[in-house]
């Protein structure tokens, strides 16, 4: 199955990993933008982004998904069989 995965926190990692292990084709990962963290306010990527990069998955990080026409177009272009709630 072709999938667009939506998630950011570490709690989403088991689901993403299970999709990959089951042999599904994760065509795109949609995750929150990197955010400042710690004393130095260093930009820190969400756990799902790190996992996706480690597994060679394509990533987009829109600020506001419903208002980002480029992100919505990229999701459509992935031609997923399954998407999150914004993947009309």
Beta strands, then each sheet from edge to edge (+ up, - down):
strand 1: 2-6
strand 2: 25-30
strand 3: 35-37
strand 4: 42-44
strand 5: 59-60
sheet 1: 1+ 2+ 5+
sheet 2: 3+ 4-
end
